[in-house]
């Protein structure tokens, strides 16, 4: 998974733990499950801006603290 996402193994572990802590990911080796956002986190009529990002880019930004 780290090679696929272009992350160092320790970065993958850190990003995975952050997503688990935020209740956005369930992980039971070797399975990952992306969880739904709770309604409070769903932007209500907010338009999308910018470009689409890959999962790898989102995780890289989360690990680097840059946000999405």
mmCIF file as Biopython writes it, N, C-alpha, C and O atoms, coordinates in Angstrom:
data_model
#
loop_
_atom_site.group_PDB
_atom_site.id
_atom_site.type_symbol
_atom_site.label_atom_id
_atom_site.label_alt_id
_atom_site.label_comp_id
_atom_site.label_asym_id
_atom_site.label_entity_id
_atom_site.label_seq_id
_atom_site.pdbx_PDB_ins_code
_atom_site.Cartn_x
_atom_site.Cartn_y
_atom_site.Cartn_z
_atom_site.occupancy
_atom_site.B_iso_or_equiv
_atom_site.auth_seq_id
_atom_site.auth_asym_id
_atom_site.pdbx_PDB_model_num
ATOM 1   N N  . UNK A ? 1  ? 0.831   -1.183 0.000  1.0 0.0 1  A 1 
ATOM 2   C CA . UNK A ? 1  ? 0.000   0.000  0.000  1.0 0.0 1  A 1 
ATOM 3   C C  . UNK A ? 1  ? 0.879   1.252  0.000  1.0 0.0 1  A 1 
ATOM 4   O O  . UNK A ? 1  ? 0.589   2.204  -0.724 1.0 0.0 1  A 1 
ATOM 5   N N  . UNK A ? 2  ? 1.942   1.266  0.794  1.0 0.0 2  A 1 
ATOM 6   C CA . UNK A ? 2  ? 2.796   2.455  0.848  1.0 0.0 2  A 1 
ATOM 7   C C  . UNK A ? 2  ? 3.433   2.730  -0.513 1.0 0.0 2  A 1 
ATOM 8   O O  . UNK A ? 2  ? 3.555   3.887  -0.915 1.0 0.0 2  A 1 
ATOM 9   N N  . UNK A ? 3  ? 3.835   1.685  -1.216 1.0 0.0 3  A 1 
ATOM 10  C CA . UNK A ? 3  ? 4.435   1.869  -2.543 1.0 0.0 3  A 1 
ATOM 11  C C  . UNK A ? 3  ? 3.385   2.407  -3.519 1.0 0.0 3  A 1 
ATOM 12  O O  . UNK A ? 3  ? 3.674   3.304  -4.311 1.0 0.0 3  A 1 
ATOM 13  N N  . UNK A ? 4  ? 2.186   1.869  -3.464 1.0 0.0 4  A 1 
ATOM 14  C CA . UNK A ? 4  ? 1.112   2.304  -4.344 1.0 0.0 4  A 1 
ATOM 15  C C  . UNK A ? 4  ? 0.793   3.786  -4.131 1.0 0.0 4  A 1 
ATOM 16  O O  . UNK A ? 4  ? 0.533   4.510  -5.092 1.0 0.0 4  A 1 
ATOM 17  N N  . UNK A ? 5  ? 0.813   4.232  -2.885 1.0 0.0 5  A 1 
ATOM 18  C CA . UNK A ? 5  ? 0.494   5.619  -2.560 1.0 0.0 5  A 1 
ATOM 19  C C  . UNK A ? 5  ? 1.711   6.542  -2.587 1.0 0.0 5  A 1 
ATOM 20  O O  . UNK A ? 5  ? 1.570   7.760  -2.472 1.0 0.0 5  A 1 
ATOM 21  N N  . UNK A ? 6  ? 2.891   5.970  -2.737 1.0 0.0 6  A 1 
ATOM 22  C CA . UNK A ? 6  ? 4.100   6.789  -2.761 1.0 0.0 6  A 1 
ATOM 23  C C  . UNK A ? 6  ? 4.471   7.334  -1.398 1.0 0.0 6  A 1 
ATOM 24  O O  . UNK A ? 6  ? 5.025   8.427  -1.289 1.0 0.0 6  A 1 
ATOM 25  N N  . UNK A ? 7  ? 4.164   6.569  -0.351 1.0 0.0 7  A 1 
ATOM 26  C CA . UNK A ? 7  ? 4.480   6.971  1.020  1.0 0.0 7  A 1 
ATOM 27  C C  . UNK A ? 7  ? 5.512   6.019  1.613  1.0 0.0 7  A 1 
ATOM 28  O O  . UNK A ? 7  ? 5.573   4.844  1.252  1.0 0.0 7  A 1 
ATOM 29  N N  . UNK A ? 8  ? 6.315   6.543  2.519  1.0 0.0 8  A 1 
ATOM 30  C CA . UNK A ? 8  ? 7.186   5.680  3.307  1.0 0.0 8  A 1 
ATOM 31  C C  . UNK A ? 8  ? 6.289   4.849  4.231  1.0 0.0 8  A 1 
ATOM 32  O O  . UNK A ? 8  ? 5.211   5.305  4.612  1.0 0.0 8  A 1 
ATOM 33  N N  . UNK A ? 9  ? 6.719   3.638  4.596  1.0 0.0 9  A 1 
ATOM 34  C CA . UNK A ? 9  ? 5.878   2.811  5.481  1.0 0.0 9  A 1 
ATOM 35  C C  . UNK A ? 9  ? 5.446   3.523  6.763  1.0 0.0 9  A 1 
ATOM 36  O O  . UNK A ? 9  ? 4.298   3.383  7.184  1.0 0.0 9  A 1 
ATOM 37  N N  . UNK A ? 10 ? 6.336   4.276  7.380  1.0 0.0 10 A 1 
ATOM 38  C CA . UNK A ? 10 ? 5.958   4.982  8.624  1.0 0.0 10 A 1 
ATOM 39  C C  . UNK A ? 10 ? 4.923   6.070  8.350  1.0 0.0 10 A 1 
ATOM 40  O O  . UNK A ? 10 ? 4.077   6.350  9.200  1.0 0.0 10 A 1 
ATOM 41  N N  . UNK A ? 11 ? 4.985   6.695  7.148  1.0 0.0 11 A 1 
ATOM 42  C CA . UNK A ? 11 ? 3.999   7.704  6.787  1.0 0.0 11 A 1 
ATOM 43  C C  . UNK A ? 11 ? 2.628   7.065  6.584  1.0 0.0 11 A 1 
ATOM 44  O O  . UNK A ? 11 ? 1.604   7.633  6.962  1.0 0.0 11 A 1 
ATOM 45  N N  . UNK A ? 12 ? 2.624   5.882  5.986  1.0 0.0 12 A 1 
ATOM 46  C CA . UNK A ? 12 ? 1.361   5.168  5.793  1.0 0.0 12 A 1 
ATOM 47  C C  . UNK A ? 12 ? 0.734   4.826  7.143  1.0 0.0 12 A 1 
ATOM 48  O O  . UNK A ? 12 ? -0.469  5.004  7.331  1.0 0.0 12 A 1 
ATOM 49  N N  . UNK A ? 13 ? 1.536   4.342  8.072  1.0 0.0 13 A 1 
ATOM 50  C CA . UNK A ? 13 ? 1.028   3.996  9.409  1.0 0.0 13 A 1 
ATOM 51  C C  . UNK A ? 13 ? 0.458   5.242  10.080 1.0 0.0 13 A 1 
ATOM 52  O O  . UNK A ? 13 ? -0.611  5.185  10.688 1.0 0.0 13 A 1 
ATOM 53  N N  . UNK A ? 14 ? 1.165   6.367  9.973  1.0 0.0 14 A 1 
ATOM 54  C CA . UNK A ? 14 ? 0.707   7.611  10.594 1.0 0.0 14 A 1 
ATOM 55  C C  . UNK A ? 14 ? -0.591  8.099  9.949  1.0 0.0 14 A 1 
ATOM 56  O O  . UNK A ? 14 ? -1.536  8.466  10.647 1.0 0.0 14 A 1 
ATOM 57  N N  . UNK A ? 15 ? -0.633  8.102  8.619  1.0 0.0 15 A 1 
ATOM 58  C CA . UNK A ? 15 ? -1.843  8.553  7.920  1.0 0.0 15 A 1 
ATOM 59  C C  . UNK A ? 15 ? -3.025  7.641  8.237  1.0 0.0 15 A 1 
ATOM 60  O O  . UNK A ? 15 ? -4.136  8.117  8.471  1.0 0.0 15 A 1 
ATOM 61  N N  . UNK A ? 16 ? -2.783  6.326  8.243  1.0 0.0 16 A 1 
ATOM 62  C CA . UNK A ? 16 ? -3.853  5.372  8.548  1.0 0.0 16 A 1 
ATOM 63  C C  . UNK A ? 16 ? -4.392  5.622  9.951  1.0 0.0 16 A 1 
ATOM 64  O O  . UNK A ? 16 ? -5.606  5.618  10.156 1.0 0.0 16 A 1 
ATOM 65  N N  . UNK A ? 17 ? -3.505  5.837  10.915 1.0 0.0 17 A 1 
ATOM 66  C CA . UNK A ? 17 ? -3.947  6.061  12.292 1.0 0.0 17 A 1 
ATOM 67  C C  . UNK A ? 17 ? -4.750  7.356  12.408 1.0 0.0 17 A 1 
ATOM 68  O O  . UNK A ? 17 ? -5.727  7.412  13.155 1.0 0.0 17 A 1 
ATOM 69  N N  . UNK A ? 18 ? -4.350  8.391  11.679 1.0 0.0 18 A 1 
ATOM 70  C CA . UNK A ? 18 ? -5.105  9.647  11.708 1.0 0.0 18 A 1 
ATOM 71  C C  . UNK A ? 18 ? -6.509  9.442  11.153 1.0 0.0 18 A 1 
ATOM 72  O O  . UNK A ? 18 ? -7.475  9.977  11.696 1.0 0.0 18 A 1 
ATOM 73  N N  . UNK A ? 19 ? -6.626  8.675  10.079 1.0 0.0 19 A 1 
ATOM 74  C CA . UNK A ? 19 ? -7.939  8.413  9.491  1.0 0.0 19 A 1 
ATOM 75  C C  . UNK A ? 19 ? -8.797  7.539  10.398 1.0 0.0 19 A 1 
ATOM 76  O O  . UNK A ? 19 ? -10.012 7.726  10.469 1.0 0.0 19 A 1 
ATOM 77  N N  . UNK A ? 20 ? -8.177  6.587  11.091 1.0 0.0 20 A 1 
ATOM 78  C CA . UNK A ? 20 ? -8.902  5.746  12.048 1.0 0.0 20 A 1 
ATOM 79  C C  . UNK A ? 20 ? -9.396  6.602  13.215 1.0 0.0 20 A 1 
ATOM 80  O O  . UNK A ? 20 ? -10.548 6.486  13.633 1.0 0.0 20 A 1 
ATOM 81  N N  . UNK A ? 21 ? -8.526  7.455  13.733 1.0 0.0 21 A 1 
ATOM 82  C CA . UNK A ? 21 ? -8.882  8.332  14.850 1.0 0.0 21 A 1 
ATOM 83  C C  . UNK A ? 21 ? -10.029 9.259  14.480 1.0 0.0 21 A 1 
ATOM 84  O O  . UNK A ? 21 ? -10.876 9.566  15.319 1.0 0.0 21 A 1 
ATOM 85  N N  . UNK A ? 22 ? -10.062 9.708  13.225 1.0 0.0 22 A 1 
ATOM 86  C CA . UNK A ? 22 ? -11.127 10.596 12.756 1.0 0.0 22 A 1 
ATOM 87  C C  . UNK A ? 22 ? -12.393 9.830  12.351 1.0 0.0 22 A 1 
ATOM 88  O O  . UNK A ? 22 ? -13.338 10.424 11.832 1.0 0.0 22 A 1 
ATOM 89  N N  . UNK A ? 23 ? -12.412 8.521  12.587 1.0 0.0 23 A 1 
ATOM 90  C CA . UNK A ? 23 ? -13.549 7.672  12.212 1.0 0.0 23 A 1 
ATOM 91  C C  . UNK A ? 23 ? -13.855 7.732  10.715 1.0 0.0 23 A 1 
ATOM 92  O O  . UNK A ? 23 ? -15.015 7.687  10.307 1.0 0.0 23 A 1 
ATOM 93  N N  . UNK A ? 24 ? -12.804 7.832  9.907  1.0 0.0 24 A 1 
ATOM 94  C CA . UNK A ? 24 ? -12.970 7.845  8.457  1.0 0.0 24 A 1 
ATOM 95  C C  . UNK A ? 24 ? -12.503 6.550  7.821  1.0 0.0 24 A 1 
ATOM 96  O O  . UNK A ? 24 ? -12.722 6.323  6.631  1.0 0.0 24 A 1 
ATOM 97  N N  . UNK A ? 25 ? -11.855 5.691  8.617  1.0 0.0 25 A 1 
ATOM 98  C CA . UNK A ? 25 ? -11.285 4.460  8.077  1.0 0.0 25 A 1 
ATOM 99  C C  . UNK A ? 25 ? -11.366 3.355  9.117  1.0 0.0 25 A 1 
ATOM 100 O O  . UNK A ? 25 ? -11.118 3.579  10.302 1.0 0.0 25 A 1 
ATOM 101 N N  . UNK A ? 26 ? -11.713 2.170  8.660  1.0 0.0 26 A 1 
ATOM 102 C CA . UNK A ? 26 ? -11.628 0.967  9.496  1.0 0.0 26 A 1 
ATOM 103 C C  . UNK A ? 26 ? -10.515 0.116  8.892  1.0 0.0 26 A 1 
ATOM 104 O O  . UNK A ? 26 ? -10.418 -0.006 7.671  1.0 0.0 26 A 1 
ATOM 105 N N  . UNK A ? 27 ? -9.679  -0.470 9.741  1.0 0.0 27 A 1 
ATOM 106 C CA . UNK A ? 27 ? -8.551  -1.261 9.255  1.0 0.0 27 A 1 
ATOM 107 C C  . UNK A ? 27 ? -8.430  -2.519 10.099 1.0 0.0 27 A 1 
ATOM 108 O O  . UNK A ? 27 ? -8.342  -2.461 11.325 1.0 0.0 27 A 1 
ATOM 109 N N  . UNK A ? 28 ? -8.426  -3.645 9.422  1.0 0.0 28 A 1 
ATOM 110 C CA . UNK A ? 28 ? -8.174  -4.936 10.047 1.0 0.0 28 A 1 
ATOM 111 C C  . UNK A ? 28 ? -7.308  -5.690 9.047  1.0 0.0 28 A 1 
ATOM 112 O O  . UNK A ? 28 ? -7.808  -6.280 8.090  1.0 0.0 28 A 1 
ATOM 113 N N  . UNK A ? 29 ? -6.006  -5.661 9.285  1.0 0.0 29 A 1 
ATOM 114 C CA . UNK A ? 29 ? -5.034  -6.158 8.321  1.0 0.0 29 A 1 
ATOM 115 C C  . UNK A ? 29 ? -5.474  -7.443 7.661  1.0 0.0 29 A 1 
ATOM 116 O O  . UNK A ? 29 ? -5.802  -8.397 8.366  1.0 0.0 29 A 1 
ATOM 117 N N  . UNK A ? 30 ? -5.496  -7.514 6.387  1.0 0.0 30 A 1 
ATOM 118 C CA . UNK A ? 30 ? -5.024  -6.571 5.366  1.0 0.0 30 A 1 
ATOM 119 C C  . UNK A ? 30 ? -6.144  -5.735 4.761  1.0 0.0 30 A 1 
ATOM 120 O O  . UNK A ? 30 ? -5.972  -5.187 3.672  1.0 0.0 30 A 1 
ATOM 121 N N  . UNK A ? 31 ? -7.281  -5.621 5.434  1.0 0.0 31 A 1 
ATOM 122 C CA . UNK A ? 31 ? -8.446  -4.968 4.845  1.0 0.0 31 A 1 
ATOM 123 C C  . UNK A ? 31 ? -8.614  -3.534 5.326  1.0 0.0 31 A 1 
ATOM 124 O O  . UNK A ? 31 ? -8.457  -3.231 6.508  1.0 0.0 31 A 1 
ATOM 125 N N  . UNK A ? 32 ? -8.938  -2.663 4.380  1.0 0.0 32 A 1 
ATOM 126 C CA . UNK A ? 32 ? -9.258  -1.269 4.661  1.0 0.0 32 A 1 
ATOM 127 C C  . UNK A ? 32 ? -10.723 -1.058 4.300  1.0 0.0 32 A 1 
ATOM 128 O O  . UNK A ? 32 ? -11.210 -1.633 3.327  1.0 0.0 32 A 1 
ATOM 129 N N  . UNK A ? 33 ? -11.422 -0.244 5.070  1.0 0.0 33 A 1 
ATOM 130 C CA . UNK A ? 33 ? -12.782 0.148  4.720  1.0 0.0 33 A 1 
ATOM 131 C C  . UNK A ? 33 ? -12.904 1.649  4.927  1.0 0.0 33 A 1 
ATOM 132 O O  . UNK A ? 33 ? -12.696 2.149  6.033  1.0 0.0 33 A 1 
ATOM 133 N N  . UNK A ? 34 ? -13.239 2.361  3.867  1.0 0.0 34 A 1 
ATOM 134 C CA . UNK A ? 34 ? -13.466 3.797  3.965  1.0 0.0 34 A 1 
ATOM 135 C C  . UNK A ? 34 ? -14.873 3.993  4.509  1.0 0.0 34 A 1 
ATOM 136 O O  . UNK A ? 34 ? -15.841 3.474  3.953  1.0 0.0 34 A 1 
ATOM 137 N N  . UNK A ? 35 ? -14.979 4.742  5.593  1.0 0.0 35 A 1 
ATOM 138 C CA . UNK A ? 35 ? -16.258 4.953  6.262  1.0 0.0 35 A 1 
ATOM 139 C C  . UNK A ? 35 ? -16.919 6.236  5.774  1.0 0.0 35 A 1 
ATOM 140 O O  . UNK A ? 35 ? -16.236 7.150  5.311  1.0 0.0 35 A 1 
ATOM 141 N N  . UNK A ? 36 ? -18.220 6.307  5.873  1.0 0.0 36 A 1 
ATOM 142 C CA . UNK A ? 36 ? -18.972 7.490  5.451  1.0 0.0 36 A 1 
ATOM 143 C C  . UNK A ? 36 ? -18.726 8.646  6.408  1.0 0.0 36 A 1 
ATOM 144 O O  . UNK A ? 36 ? -18.516 8.452  7.605  1.0 0.0 36 A 1 
ATOM 145 N N  . UNK A ? 37 ? -18.755 9.843  5.858  1.0 0.0 37 A 1 
ATOM 146 C CA . UNK A ? 37 ? -18.666 11.033 6.700  1.0 0.0 37 A 1 
ATOM 147 C C  . UNK A ? 37 ? -19.961 11.192 7.471  1.0 0.0 37 A 1 
ATOM 148 O O  . UNK A ? 37 ? -21.039 10.952 6.926  1.0 0.0 37 A 1 
ATOM 149 N N  . UNK A ? 38 ? -19.875 11.593 8.733  1.0 0.0 38 A 1 
ATOM 150 C CA . UNK A ? 38 ? -21.103 11.882 9.470  1.0 0.0 38 A 1 
ATOM 151 C C  . UNK A ? 38 ? -21.776 13.104 8.854  1.0 0.0 38 A 1 
ATOM 152 O O  . UNK A ? 38 ? -21.090 13.947 8.276  1.0 0.0 38 A 1 
ATOM 153 N N  . UNK A ? 39 ? -23.100 13.224 8.959  1.0 0.0 39 A 1 
ATOM 154 C CA . UNK A ? 39 ? -23.814 14.344 8.339  1.0 0.0 39 A 1 
ATOM 155 C C  . UNK A ? 39 ? -23.259 15.716 8.724  1.0 0.0 39 A 1 
ATOM 156 O O  . UNK A ? 39 ? -23.281 16.629 7.898  1.0 0.0 39 A 1 
ATOM 157 N N  . UNK A ? 40 ? -22.772 15.887 9.928  1.0 0.0 40 A 1 
ATOM 158 C CA . UNK A ? 40 ? -22.250 17.183 10.370 1.0 0.0 40 A 1 
ATOM 159 C C  . UNK A ? 40 ? -21.027 17.600 9.559  1.0 0.0 40 A 1 
ATOM 160 O O  . UNK A ? 40 ? -20.743 18.793 9.456  1.0 0.0 40 A 1 
ATOM 161 N N  . UNK A ? 41 ? -20.297 16.646 8.981  1.0 0.0 41 A 1 
ATOM 162 C CA . UNK A ? 41 ? -19.100 16.968 8.212  1.0 0.0 41 A 1 
ATOM 163 C C  . UNK A ? 41 ? -19.367 17.122 6.726  1.0 0.0 41 A 1 
ATOM 164 O O  . UNK A ? 41 ? -18.459 17.459 5.966  1.0 0.0 41 A 1 
ATOM 165 N N  . UNK A ? 42 ? -20.582 16.885 6.307  1.0 0.0 42 A 1 
ATOM 166 C CA . UNK A ? 42 ? -20.902 16.982 4.891  1.0 0.0 42 A 1 
ATOM 167 C C  . UNK A ? 42 ? -21.249 18.422 4.559  1.0 0.0 42 A 1 
ATOM 168 O O  . UNK A ? 42 ? -22.230 18.952 5.080  1.0 0.0 42 A 1 
ATOM 169 N N  . UNK A ? 43 ? -20.453 19.076 3.690  1.0 0.0 43 A 1 
ATOM 170 C CA . UNK A ? 43 ? -20.782 20.463 3.366  1.0 0.0 43 A 1 
ATOM 171 C C  . UNK A ? 43 ? -22.127 20.541 2.649  1.0 0.0 43 A 1 
ATOM 172 O O  . UNK A ? 43 ? -22.348 19.845 1.658  1.0 0.0 43 A 1 
ATOM 173 N N  . UNK A ? 44 ? -23.003 21.367 3.139  1.0 0.0 44 A 1 
ATOM 174 C CA . UNK A ? 44 ? -24.373 21.464 2.579  1.0 0.0 44 A 1 
ATOM 175 C C  . UNK A ? 44 ? -24.414 22.276 1.305  1.0 0.0 44 A 1 
ATOM 176 O O  . UNK A ? 44 ? -24.719 23.352 1.821  1.0 0.0 44 A 1 
ATOM 177 N N  . UNK A ? 45 ? -24.353 22.460 0.402  1.0 0.0 45 A 1 
ATOM 178 C CA . UNK A ? 45 ? -24.395 23.274 -0.780 1.0 0.0 45 A 1 
ATOM 179 C C  . UNK A ? 45 ? -23.048 23.924 -1.106 1.0 0.0 45 A 1 
ATOM 180 O O  . UNK A ? 45 ? -23.010 24.839 -1.929 1.0 0.0 45 A 1 
ATOM 181 N N  . UNK A ? 46 ? -21.968 23.498 -0.506 1.0 0.0 46 A 1 
ATOM 182 C CA . UNK A ? 46 ? -20.659 24.086 -0.816 1.0 0.0 46 A 1 
ATOM 183 C C  . UNK A ? 46 ? -20.197 23.612 -2.186 1.0 0.0 46 A 1 
ATOM 184 O O  . UNK A ? 46 ? -20.091 22.410 -2.429 1.0 0.0 46 A 1 
ATOM 185 N N  . UNK A ? 47 ? -19.925 24.554 -3.075 1.0 0.0 47 A 1 
ATOM 186 C CA . UNK A ? 47 ? -19.472 24.152 -4.400 1.0 0.0 47 A 1 
ATOM 187 C C  . UNK A ? 47 ? -18.064 23.581 -4.361 1.0 0.0 47 A 1 
ATOM 188 O O  . UNK A ? 47 ? -17.247 23.979 -3.531 1.0 0.0 47 A 1 
ATOM 189 N N  . UNK A ? 48 ? -17.787 22.656 -5.252 1.0 0.0 48 A 1 
ATOM 190 C CA . UNK A ? 48 ? -16.437 22.106 -5.367 1.0 0.0 48 A 1 
ATOM 191 C C  . UNK A ? 48 ? -15.578 23.109 -6.110 1.0 0.0 48 A 1 
ATOM 192 O O  . UNK A ? 48 ? -16.004 23.715 -7.093 1.0 0.0 48 A 1 
ATOM 193 N N  . UNK A ? 49 ? -14.371 23.269 -5.623 1.0 0.0 49 A 1 
ATOM 194 C CA . UNK A ? 49 ? -13.425 24.140 -6.308 1.0 0.0 49 A 1 
ATOM 195 C C  . UNK A ? 49 ? -12.107 23.405 -6.455 1.0 0.0 49 A 1 
ATOM 196 O O  . UNK A ? 49 ? -11.812 22.488 -5.688 1.0 0.0 49 A 1 
ATOM 197 N N  . UNK A ? 50 ? -11.326 23.800 -7.425 1.0 0.0 50 A 1 
ATOM 198 C CA . UNK A ? 50 ? -10.016 23.183 -7.593 1.0 0.0 50 A 1 
ATOM 199 C C  . UNK A ? 50 ? -10.090 21.894 -8.362 1.0 0.0 50 A 1 
ATOM 200 O O  . UNK A ? 50 ? -11.050 21.633 -9.087 1.0 0.0 50 A 1 
ATOM 201 N N  . UNK A ? 51 ? -9.064  21.094 -8.194 1.0 0.0 51 A 1 
ATOM 202 C CA . UNK A ? 51 ? -8.953  19.858 -8.957 1.0 0.0 51 A 1 
ATOM 203 C C  . UNK A ? 51 ? -9.210  18.645 -8.090 1.0 0.0 51 A 1 
ATOM 204 O O  . UNK A ? 51 ? -9.181  18.718 -6.862 1.0 0.0 51 A 1 
ATOM 205 N N  . UNK A ? 52 ? -9.460  17.538 -8.746 1.0 0.0 52 A 1 
ATOM 206 C CA . UNK A ? 52 ? -9.627  16.270 -8.033 1.0 0.0 52 A 1 
ATOM 207 C C  . UNK A ? 52 ? -8.266  15.811 -7.533 1.0 0.0 52 A 1 
ATOM 208 O O  . UNK A ? 52 ? -7.244  16.078 -8.166 1.0 0.0 52 A 1 
ATOM 209 N N  . UNK A ? 53 ? -8.251  15.120 -6.397 1.0 0.0 53 A 1 
ATOM 210 C CA . UNK A ? 53 ? -7.010  14.613 -5.822 1.0 0.0 53 A 1 
ATOM 211 C C  . UNK A ? 53 ? -7.087  13.103 -5.681 1.0 0.0 53 A 1 
ATOM 212 O O  . UNK A ? 53 ? -8.152  12.548 -5.408 1.0 0.0 53 A 1 
ATOM 213 N N  . UNK A ? 54 ? -5.968  12.452 -5.865 1.0 0.0 54 A 1 
ATOM 214 C CA . UNK A ? 54 ? -5.913  11.017 -5.645 1.0 0.0 54 A 1 
ATOM 215 C C  . UNK A ? 54 ? -5.886  10.735 -4.147 1.0 0.0 54 A 1 
ATOM 216 O O  . UNK A ? 54 ? -5.581  11.621 -3.348 1.0 0.0 54 A 1 
ATOM 217 N N  . UNK A ? 55 ? -6.204  9.510  -3.774 1.0 0.0 55 A 1 
ATOM 218 C CA . UNK A ? 55 ? -6.137  9.119  -2.361 1.0 0.0 55 A 1 
ATOM 219 C C  . UNK A ? 55 ? -4.704  9.309  -1.847 1.0 0.0 55 A 1 
ATOM 220 O O  . UNK A ? 55 ? -4.495  9.770  -0.725 1.0 0.0 55 A 1 
ATOM 221 N N  . UNK A ? 56 ? -3.727  8.951  -2.677 1.0 0.0 56 A 1 
ATOM 222 C CA . UNK A ? 56 ? -2.321  9.112  -2.288 1.0 0.0 56 A 1 
ATOM 223 C C  . UNK A ? 56 ? -1.986  10.554 -1.982 1.0 0.0 56 A 1 
ATOM 224 O O  . UNK A ? 56 ? -1.305  10.834 -0.995 1.0 0.0 56 A 1 
ATOM 225 N N  . UNK A ? 57 ? -2.458  11.486 -2.820 1.0 0.0 57 A 1 
ATOM 226 C CA . UNK A ? 57 ? -2.193  12.910 -2.595 1.0 0.0 57 A 1 
ATOM 227 C C  . UNK A ? 57 ? -2.892  13.408 -1.340 1.0 0.0 57 A 1 
ATOM 228 O O  . UNK A ? 57 ? -2.325  14.206 -0.593 1.0 0.0 57 A 1 
ATOM 229 N N  . UNK A ? 58 ? -4.101  12.953 -1.100 1.0 0.0 58 A 1 
ATOM 230 C CA . UNK A ? 58 ? -4.819  13.348 0.117  1.0 0.0 58 A 1 
ATOM 231 C C  . UNK A ? 58 ? -4.060  12.864 1.352  1.0 0.0 58 A 1 
ATOM 232 O O  . UNK A ? 58 ? -3.895  13.618 2.311  1.0 0.0 58 A 1 
ATOM 233 N N  . UNK A ? 59 ? -3.601  11.617 1.334  1.0 0.0 59 A 1 
ATOM 234 C CA . UNK A ? 59 ? -2.852  11.082 2.469  1.0 0.0 59 A 1 
ATOM 235 C C  . UNK A ? 59 ? -1.526  11.815 2.645  1.0 0.0 59 A 1 
ATOM 236 O O  . UNK A ? 59 ? -1.135  12.120 3.772  1.0 0.0 59 A 1 
ATOM 237 N N  . UNK A ? 60 ? -0.824  12.103 1.534  1.0 0.0 60 A 1 
ATOM 238 C CA . UNK A ? 60 ? 0.435   12.850 1.636  1.0 0.0 60 A 1 
ATOM 239 C C  . UNK A ? 60 ? 0.204   14.208 2.285  1.0 0.0 60 A 1 
ATOM 240 O O  . UNK A ? 60 ? 0.968   14.620 3.157  1.0 0.0 60 A 1 
ATOM 241 N N  . UNK A ? 61 ? -0.835  14.895 1.869  1.0 0.0 61 A 1 
ATOM 242 C CA . UNK A ? 61 ? -1.126  16.207 2.446  1.0 0.0 61 A 1 
ATOM 243 C C  . UNK A ? 61 ? -1.502  16.098 3.923  1.0 0.0 61 A 1 
ATOM 244 O O  . UNK A ? 61 ? -1.121  16.947 4.729  1.0 0.0 61 A 1 
ATOM 245 N N  . UNK A ? 62 ? -2.245  15.058 4.272  1.0 0.0 62 A 1 
ATOM 246 C CA . UNK A ? 62 ? -2.621  14.862 5.685  1.0 0.0 62 A 1 
ATOM 247 C C  . UNK A ? 62 ? -1.389  14.603 6.528  1.0 0.0 62 A 1 
ATOM 248 O O  . UNK A ? 62 ? -1.277  15.131 7.634  1.0 0.0 62 A 1 
ATOM 249 N N  . UNK A ? 63 ? -0.455  13.794 6.023  1.0 0.0 63 A 1 
ATOM 250 C CA . UNK A ? 63 ? 0.771   13.487 6.768  1.0 0.0 63 A 1 
ATOM 251 C C  . UNK A ? 63 ? 1.628   14.737 6.911  1.0 0.0 63 A 1 
ATOM 252 O O  . UNK A ? 63 ? 2.244   14.953 7.954  1.0 0.0 63 A 1 
ATOM 253 N N  . UNK A ? 64 ? 1.669   15.564 5.864  1.0 0.0 64 A 1 
ATOM 254 C CA . UNK A ? 64 ? 2.482   16.774 5.884  1.0 0.0 64 A 1 
ATOM 255 C C  . UNK A ? 64 ? 1.804   17.914 6.615  1.0 0.0 64 A 1 
ATOM 256 O O  . UNK A ? 64 ? 2.420   18.958 6.829  1.0 0.0 64 A 1 
ATOM 257 N N  . UNK A ? 65 ? 0.547   17.741 7.002  1.0 0.0 65 A 1 
ATOM 258 C CA . UNK A ? 65 ? -0.166  18.771 7.746  1.0 0.0 65 A 1 
ATOM 259 C C  . UNK A ? 65 ? -0.719  19.880 6.876  1.0 0.0 65 A 1 
ATOM 260 O O  . UNK A ? 65 ? -1.109  20.929 7.389  1.0 0.0 65 A 1 
ATOM 261 N N  . UNK A ? 66 ? -0.763  19.669 5.558  1.0 0.0 66 A 1 
ATOM 262 C CA . UNK A ? 66 ? -1.228  20.703 4.652  1.0 0.0 66 A 1 
ATOM 263 C C  . UNK A ? 66 ? -2.725  20.717 4.445  1.0 0.0 66 A 1 
ATOM 264 O O  . UNK A ? 66 ? -3.242  21.642 3.817  1.0 0.0 66 A 1 
ATOM 265 N N  . UNK A ? 67 ? -3.423  19.754 4.936  1.0 0.0 67 A 1 
ATOM 266 C CA . UNK A ? 67 ? -4.863  19.689 4.737  1.0 0.0 67 A 1 
ATOM 267 C C  . UNK A ? 67 ? -5.199  19.275 3.313  1.0 0.0 67 A 1 
ATOM 268 O O  . UNK A ? 67 ? -4.312  18.987 2.510  1.0 0.0 67 A 1 
ATOM 269 N N  . UNK A ? 68 ? -6.466  19.250 3.019  1.0 0.0 68 A 1 
ATOM 270 C CA . UNK A ? 68 ? -6.909  18.812 1.684  1.0 0.0 68 A 1 
ATOM 271 C C  . UNK A ? 68 ? -7.368  19.995 0.892  1.0 0.0 68 A 1 
ATOM 272 O O  . UNK A ? 68 ? -7.781  19.846 -0.258 1.0 0.0 68 A 1 
#
